[in-house]
């Protein structure tokens, strides 16, 4: 079966930065619903269209094709008192950027903590990076009606919302 709209695609992948450093490697296949459901990078989805089990795909992505350009406005310095007592670099918090709709939540990572301030960064850790996505297709099947209605893949036991 070939990858087409409304199929469930399973694949193993590796993600590299522009220097060739391995950033992520997935041994257990991951699955997504193919056909514009936002389950994978659009450039990768385009490259996979028409492929079959066993086929490989290598896609180089500029920042705009992956996690976007780095946005310095998403780095904010907040009062230390606004955070829990045990706040530390690496912790993550959900919040809305300054001057935005309250429904536009981002995941902020604490990058620095001083006695008076906490610096958080709302950029994805890979924002601004050129990436290479290399994958092997391990499975292709028709999507179920339920998957199509929900717009995402369900596990064998069903998907819990």
Buried (B, 14 or more C-beta within 10 A) or exposed (E): EEBEEBBBBBBBBBBBEEEEEEEEEEEEBBBBBBBEBEBBBEBBBEBBBEBEBEBEBEBBBEBEBBBBEBBEEBBBEBEBEEBEEEBEEEBEBEBBBEEEEEEEEBBBBBEEBEEEBBBBBBBBEBBBBBBBBBBBBBEBEEBBEEBBEBEBBBEEEEEEE
